[in-house]
């Protein structure tokens, strides 16, 4: 059964997966892919210092890390690799005196560390001289199985491949990747109907942000979806707590 803490970690994976995947693709398409953070002009700015290739590597790494979080199967690997990326971004934003940005990235780093703390039992062997013992499966391990995680990787690779040639097709491939990431957690029977609705709203926001403001009233719809996610999440937590109290009383 997926508890509140499990579901929150799942949402963090999807959120950070979107943040870094979209930021990377946006850089590779020179701003022709909707996103939340990150300057789309990074390559142009660094090209003045002979670092255009470095900017491309950063963008590709962001896409890769976001994809790993999306898959659920390789989310732990993505969370581990994301720590130095987050720290580096914070260092750059502080050195460049970007107002507010370091605080936003600090929140992302806290989310990143929360994902690792959730799976702390997998790291215990690093601090012990005893032989590593098998770790009991986590509730979110349910989403590791099947072919959908590999389909997410395929969608991400397609997005990367198209990013230098055709922007509309890149957007389409990115949308496909988001839909596959959502399907990876919605199609298994582990989530409740309410939890699935929350994930659907999150995926809808990803798609709307990707399209940017090209559709009418997009910002209004995004606001409604975001408010719905927050409200339903509070309802989900309340229902879960109430269910525990009822079971304890019995």
N, C-alpha and C positions, 0 to 999 in steps of 0.2 A: 504493500500500500504506500502511496506517495504522501508523505507528511508535508506539513507547511515548510519546514526547512529544506526538504528535498525539492519542492516546487519552486521555492525562491531561488535556489541554486540553478535550477533549470532555466528560469527566466533570466538570471544573470548571464548564463552561457549564451542564450539567444541574443540578449542585449549587446554584450561586448562583442559577440560574433558579428552582429550587424555593424556596430560602430567601426570596427577595424577593417572588416571586409569592404564596406562602402567607402571608407576613407582611402584605402589603397586603390580601389578601382577609380575613384574620383581623380586621384593624382595621375593615374595612367591615361585617363581620358581627358585630362586638362580641364576638369570641371564639368564634364558632360555626363555625370552620374550623381544623382542626389545623395547627400550624406548629412551627418550631424556635425562632425568636427574635422579639423585638419585643413590646411591651406591647399587648394587644388593647384596653386602656382608654385609648389615646392620645387619641381624640376627646373622651371624657368629661373627661379631665384638662385638655385645652387649652380646652374649652368654657367653663371657669371664667374664662378670660382673654379670651374672645371670639374664640378661634382654632379653633373647631370646623371651619370650612371649610378652614382650612390643614391640619388633620389629615387631612381627606378627600382633599385634593390630594396629600399625601405618600403616602397609602395607594394611590391610583390610580397614582401615578408608580412605586411599587414593583411593582405588578402589571404595568405596561407594560414596565418594564425586565426583569423576570423573563421575560415573554413573548418579548421580543426575543432573549434568550439561548436560550430554548427552540427558537426557529425555526431556528437555525443560519444561515439566510439573512441575518438581520439581527443576528447575534450581535456583530459588531464594533461596530455602532452602539450596541447595548446595553452593551457593555463600556466604551465611551468615556463614555457618559452615566452609568454606574454609579459612576465615580470620584468626582465631586462628591457623590453621594448617600452613598457610604461615608465620605468625609471629614466630611461634615456629621453623620452618625450618631455617629462617633467623638467629634466635638467636643461634641455634646449629652450623650453618656454620661459624658464626663469632667467637664463642667460640673455635671452632676447627681450626681456622685460615685457612680455605679453600680458596685458592686464586680464586677470580672471582665469585665463587658460590653465595655469598651473594648478589651481584649485579644482577645476573640472577633472583634470587628469589625475589628481590625487584621489578623487572619488573613484575613478576607474581602477586605480591601483588597489584601493581598499576592497573593491568588488573582486578584483583578481585574487587577492590574498584570501578572501572569504571562500572562493572556489577551492583553493588549495587546503584551507583549514577544514573544509567539509570532508575531504578525503585524506585526513591526516594519518589514518591507520596505514595507508599505503607507503608512508614515509618513515614509519617507526624503525625500520631496519637500518636506516642511516645513522641512528643514534644508539644502536645496540650492537654488542659483540656476539650476540646469539645468532644462530642461523635464522634466516628469514622464514617465517611461517606463512601459510596461506591466509589471505585476508578475506573475511566474510564479505559477500557481495553487498554493494550499496543498492538502495532502491532505484537509483537512476541507471543502474547497469542494465535494466530492462531495455533501454533504448539503444544499446550497443549492438544488438543482434540485427540480422536481416541485411538486405541489400541497399536500403535507403541511405545509410551513411556513405556508401560508395557512390551512390547516385549524386549526393551532395558534392562530393569531391569532383565528380565528372562535370557537374554544372559549373563549379568554380573554375575548373581548368578551361572550360569552354568560354567563360567570361574573360579570363586572362588572355586566351588566344585571340579573342575578337577585339580586345580593348585598343589595339593599335591600328585596326583596320576599318571598323564600322561601329559608330557610336550607338545607333538605334538597336542593332543586333546585340551589342554589349549590354544595353539596358534590358533587353528581353532575356538574355542569358542570366543576368543578375537576378531578375524577378523569378526566373525558374529556380535558381539556387535557393532563394528565400522560401519559395513554396515547398521545395523538397526538404528544407530544414524544418519547416513547420510540420510537414507530413511525417517526418522521422519521429516526432514526439506525439502527434495526434493519433496516428493510425493504430499504434499498440493500445491495448485495453487498460493500461496502467493508470491513466488520468480519468478523473471524473468529468462529467459533462461540463460543469462550471469551469474547471481547469482548462478544458479544451477550448471553450469560448474565449478565455483570457489569452491563450496562445494564438488563436485565430485573429484576435484584435491586434496582438503584437505583430503578427506577420502582415496584417493589413497596413499597419503603420509603416513597416519596412518598405512595402510596395509603394505607398503614397509618397514617402520621403524620397524614394528612388526617382519617381517621376517628377519630383520637385513641385513647383507651382504651375505646371503646365495644364493641369485640370482645374476647372472652376471650383472655388470654395475648398481647395485642398487643405489649406491651413485650418479651416473650421472642422473638417472631417477628422484631421489628425488630432485636434484638440478634443473632439468628442470621443474618439477611440482611446486616447490617453486617459481621459477622465473615467471612461468605462473600465479600463484595465485596473486603475487604482481602486475604484469602487468595488468591482467584483473580487479583487484580491482581498480587500478588507472583509467582504462577505464570506469568502472562502476560508479565511483564517478564523472568523467567528464561528462558522459552522463546524469546522474541525475541532475547535476548542470545546464547543458545546457537546459534540459527539463524545469526546474524551471524558467530559464530566458525567455524561449519562452512563457510559460504560463503567466508570469508576464507582458510580452510585449503585450499579447493579452488582 
